């Protein structure tokens, strides 16, 4: 299984790690900890050295109940970082975490390589058309509603079946637009309560039926720290456990705050020839 990323074929016969770069003051774990371009560059260098294939930069916090910021504010936050990272790391495979087509277009024009959309086009009717024009890989996540109201939208007849049906429709829509390279993200923590997140993880292997790379984004989320009665800061060990489960269930990408530990998960589980 491959995607074409900036003219390079990325092979998922071994899972890959995507390092998270939050350019927000209010993300649930590390929002606001880095504020200068040099800090973003240094953290990116660290994640690349530790083995990240992709860096996922986002300037709009999608944690439950996050403040809705304007498109202009999102662009003001993210464009200087994109320019700095592409200049410092010309070969970086930079993913942009945004649901807005204008942000996607301007970031790709500055050298970004992937768009990671929490809404799979549902929050911007121009997004899929824009991705098709840009011809970059597109990560489509499952979510209902918006970050502001998604917690209340978690009623399902059949959780995994409903999400698989959602993706069958989104994949068909993306293909109709002419998008070639797709990645699926089941959306842990989005429009799902804790027990639903664990149910989704339990059945993650069913997403192999879509014949697309699957991304697991569990890092330090509430299904870990609330279950363990701890905090996001103390959730690394739990993250490692569930990242390992994700890999054994067929995940192709781990989206994480802690790259070194995730890379170790990939290396160790790869020895099992699962």
C-alpha positions as CSV (number, residue, x, y, z in Angstrom):
1,X,0.0,0.0,0.0
2,X,1.4,3.4,-1.1
3,X,0.7,7.1,-1.4
4,X,2.4,9.6,-3.6
5,X,3.6,12.4,-1.5
6,X,5.6,15.3,-3.2
7,X,6.6,12.8,-5.9
8,X,7.8,10.2,-3.4
9,X,6.1,6.9,-3.0
10,X,5.5,6.3,0.7
11,X,5.3,2.5,1.4
12,X,3.1,1.4,4.3
13,X,4.3,-2.2,4.4
14,X,5.8,-0.9,7.7
15,X,3.8,1.5,9.7
16,X,4.8,5.2,9.8
17,X,4.7,7.8,12.6
18,X,3.3,11.3,12.2
19,X,4.5,13.8,14.8
20,X,2.1,16.5,16.0
21,X,3.1,20.1,15.9
22,X,0.4,22.2,17.7
23,X,0.5,25.9,16.7
24,X,-2.4,26.7,19.1
25,X,-2.6,28.3,22.6
26,X,-5.4,25.9,23.7
27,X,-4.8,22.3,22.5
28,X,-5.7,19.8,25.2
29,X,-2.1,18.6,25.8
30,X,0.7,21.0,24.6
31,X,-1.2,24.1,23.4
32,X,0.8,27.3,24.0
33,X,4.0,25.5,25.0
34,X,5.8,26.7,21.9
35,X,5.4,30.2,20.7
36,X,8.4,31.2,18.5
37,X,9.5,30.0,15.1
38,X,12.7,28.7,16.5
39,X,10.8,26.6,19.0
40,X,8.7,25.1,16.2
41,X,11.8,24.4,14.2
42,X,13.6,22.8,17.1
43,X,10.7,20.6,17.9
44,X,10.3,19.5,14.3
45,X,14.0,18.7,14.1
46,X,13.6,16.5,17.2
47,X,10.6,14.6,15.8
48,X,12.4,14.1,12.4
49,X,15.5,12.8,14.2
50,X,13.4,10.4,16.2
51,X,12.0,8.9,13.1
52,X,8.8,10.7,12.1
53,X,7.9,10.3,8.5
54,X,5.3,13.1,8.6
55,X,4.9,16.3,10.6
56,X,1.3,17.4,11.2
57,X,0.9,21.1,11.9
58,X,-2.3,22.6,13.0
59,X,-3.4,26.1,14.0
60,X,-7.0,25.4,14.9
61,X,-7.6,23.6,18.1
62,X,-10.1,20.7,17.6
63,X,-10.3,19.6,21.2
64,X,-13.9,19.3,22.5
65,X,-15.4,22.8,23.1
66,X,-12.4,24.6,21.5
67,X,-12.9,28.3,20.6
68,X,-13.8,28.8,17.0
69,X,-11.2,31.1,15.3
70,X,-11.5,32.9,12.0
71,X,-9.9,31.7,8.8
72,X,-7.7,34.8,8.9
73,X,-6.4,34.0,12.4
74,X,-5.7,30.4,11.4
75,X,-3.7,31.6,8.4
76,X,-1.8,34.2,10.5
77,X,-0.8,31.4,12.9
78,X,0.2,28.7,10.5
79,X,1.7,30.3,7.3
80,X,4.9,31.6,9.0
81,X,5.5,28.2,10.5
82,X,5.0,26.4,7.2
83,X,7.4,28.8,5.5
84,X,10.0,28.4,8.2
85,X,9.8,24.6,8.3
86,X,9.9,24.2,4.5
87,X,12.9,26.5,4.4
88,X,14.7,24.7,7.2
89,X,13.7,21.1,6.1
90,X,13.2,21.2,2.3
91,X,12.3,17.5,2.2
92,X,9.8,17.5,5.1
93,X,6.5,15.8,4.4
94,X,4.4,18.4,6.1
95,X,0.7,17.7,6.8
96,X,-1.7,20.6,7.5
97,X,-4.5,19.9,10.0
98,X,-7.3,22.1,8.7
99,X,-10.9,21.8,7.5
100,X,-10.7,25.0,5.5
101,X,-10.0,24.9,1.7
102,X,-8.3,28.3,1.7
103,X,-5.9,27.3,4.4
104,X,-5.2,24.1,2.6
105,X,-4.5,25.8,-0.7
106,X,-2.2,28.5,0.8
107,X,-0.2,26.0,2.9
108,X,0.3,23.6,-0.1
109,X,1.4,26.6,-2.2
110,X,4.1,27.2,0.5
111,X,5.3,23.7,0.4
112,X,3.0,21.5,2.5
113,X,2.5,18.0,1.3
114,X,-0.7,16.6,2.9
115,X,-4.0,17.9,4.1
116,X,-5.5,16.4,7.3
117,X,-9.2,17.3,7.5
118,X,-11.1,16.4,10.7
119,X,-14.4,16.8,8.8
120,X,-13.6,15.0,5.5
121,X,-15.0,17.9,3.6
122,X,-18.2,18.3,5.6
123,X,-17.3,21.7,7.0
124,X,-16.1,23.3,3.7
125,X,-17.9,22.3,0.5
126,X,-14.9,23.5,-1.5
127,X,-12.4,21.2,0.2
128,X,-12.5,18.1,-2.0
129,X,-12.5,20.2,-5.1
130,X,-9.4,22.0,-3.8
131,X,-7.6,18.8,-2.9
132,X,-8.3,17.4,-6.3
133,X,-6.8,20.5,-7.9
134,X,-3.7,20.4,-5.6
135,X,-3.3,16.6,-6.0
136,X,-2.0,16.1,-2.5
137,X,-2.8,13.2,-0.2
138,X,-6.0,13.7,1.8
139,X,-6.6,12.4,5.3
140,X,-10.3,12.1,5.9
141,X,-11.4,11.8,9.6
142,X,-14.8,10.7,11.0
143,X,-16.5,13.4,13.0
144,X,-20.0,14.6,13.5
145,X,-20.8,18.3,13.9
146,X,-18.0,20.6,14.9
147,X,-15.4,20.6,17.7
148,X,-17.8,22.9,19.5
149,X,-20.8,20.5,19.6
150,X,-19.4,17.0,18.7
151,X,-19.6,15.7,22.3
152,X,-23.4,15.7,22.1
153,X,-23.5,13.9,18.7
154,X,-22.5,10.4,19.7
155,X,-25.6,8.3,19.2
156,X,-25.1,5.4,16.8
157,X,-27.1,2.3,15.8
158,X,-23.9,0.4,15.0
159,X,-20.7,2.4,15.8
160,X,-18.2,0.7,13.6
161,X,-20.7,-0.1,10.9
162,X,-22.0,3.5,10.8
163,X,-18.4,4.8,10.5
164,X,-17.5,2.3,7.7
165,X,-20.6,3.5,5.8
166,X,-19.6,7.1,6.4
167,X,-16.2,6.4,4.8
168,X,-17.7,4.4,1.9
169,X,-19.6,7.6,1.0
170,X,-16.7,9.9,1.6
171,X,-14.3,7.7,-0.5
172,X,-16.8,7.7,-3.4
173,X,-17.2,11.5,-3.2
174,X,-13.4,11.9,-3.1
175,X,-12.9,9.6,-6.1
176,X,-15.6,11.4,-8.0
177,X,-13.6,14.7,-7.5
178,X,-10.5,13.0,-8.8
179,X,-8.6,12.6,-5.5
180,X,-6.0,9.8,-5.8
181,X,-4.3,9.4,-2.5
182,X,-6.6,8.9,0.5
183,X,-5.9,8.0,4.2
184,X,-8.7,7.1,6.7
185,X,-8.8,8.3,10.3
186,X,-11.7,6.8,12.4
187,X,-11.5,9.8,14.7
188,X,-10.8,8.6,18.2
189,X,-12.2,11.2,20.6
190,X,-14.4,12.9,18.0
191,X,-18.2,12.4,18.5
192,X,-17.5,9.3,20.6
193,X,-17.5,8.7,24.3
194,X,-14.9,6.7,26.1
195,X,-16.6,3.3,25.8
196,X,-17.2,4.0,22.1
197,X,-13.5,4.8,21.6
198,X,-12.5,1.4,23.0
199,X,-15.2,-0.3,20.9
200,X,-13.8,1.3,17.8
201,X,-10.3,0.3,18.7
202,X,-11.4,-3.3,19.4
203,X,-12.8,-3.5,15.8
204,X,-10.1,-1.3,14.0
205,X,-9.1,-4.2,11.8
206,X,-12.5,-4.0,10.0
207,X,-11.3,-0.8,8.3
208,X,-8.9,-2.9,6.3
209,X,-11.9,-3.6,4.1
210,X,-11.6,0.0,2.7
211,X,-8.2,-0.9,1.2
212,X,-6.7,2.5,2.2
213,X,-4.1,3.4,4.8
214,X,-5.6,3.8,8.3
215,X,-4.4,6.5,10.7
216,X,-4.8,6.0,14.5
217,X,-4.8,9.2,16.5
218,X,-5.0,8.2,20.2
219,X,-2.0,10.1,21.6
220,X,-2.7,11.3,25.2
221,X,-6.4,11.5,24.6
222,X,-9.1,11.3,27.3
223,X,-9.9,7.6,26.6
224,X,-6.5,7.0,28.2
225,X,-6.2,9.5,31.0
226,X,-9.8,9.4,32.1
227,X,-9.8,5.6,32.2
228,X,-6.6,5.7,34.2
229,X,-7.8,8.7,36.4
230,X,-4.7,10.7,35.5
231,X,-3.9,13.6,33.2
232,X,-2.7,14.1,29.6
233,X,0.8,14.8,30.9
234,X,0.9,11.4,32.6
235,X,-0.6,9.5,29.6
236,X,2.5,8.5,27.7
237,X,2.5,4.9,28.9
238,X,-1.1,4.4,28.2
239,X,-0.6,6.0,24.7
240,X,2.2,3.4,24.0
241,X,-0.1,0.6,25.0
242,X,-2.9,1.7,22.8
243,X,-0.6,2.6,19.9
244,X,0.7,-1.0,20.1
245,X,-2.9,-2.3,20.0
246,X,-3.6,0.0,17.0
247,X,-0.6,-1.5,15.1
248,X,-1.7,-5.0,15.9
249,X,-5.1,-4.2,14.6
250,X,-3.7,-2.9,11.3
251,X,-3.0,0.8,11.6
252,X,-0.6,2.2,9.1
253,X,0.1,5.6,10.7
254,X,0.4,6.6,14.4
255,X,-0.3,10.3,14.9
256,X,1.5,11.1,18.1
257,X,3.0,13.8,20.4
258,X,5.9,11.4,21.4
259,X,7.7,10.2,18.3
260,X,10.5,8.2,19.8
261,X,8.2,5.9,21.8
262,X,5.9,5.5,18.8
263,X,8.8,4.5,16.5
264,X,9.8,1.9,19.1
265,X,6.2,0.5,19.0
266,X,6.5,0.2,15.2
267,X,9.9,-1.5,15.4
268,X,8.9,-4.0,18.0
269,X,5.6,-5.0,16.6
270,X,7.1,-5.3,13.1
271,X,9.2,-8.2,14.5
272,X,5.9,-10.2,15.1
273,X,5.2,-10.3,11.3
274,X,1.6,-9.6,12.1
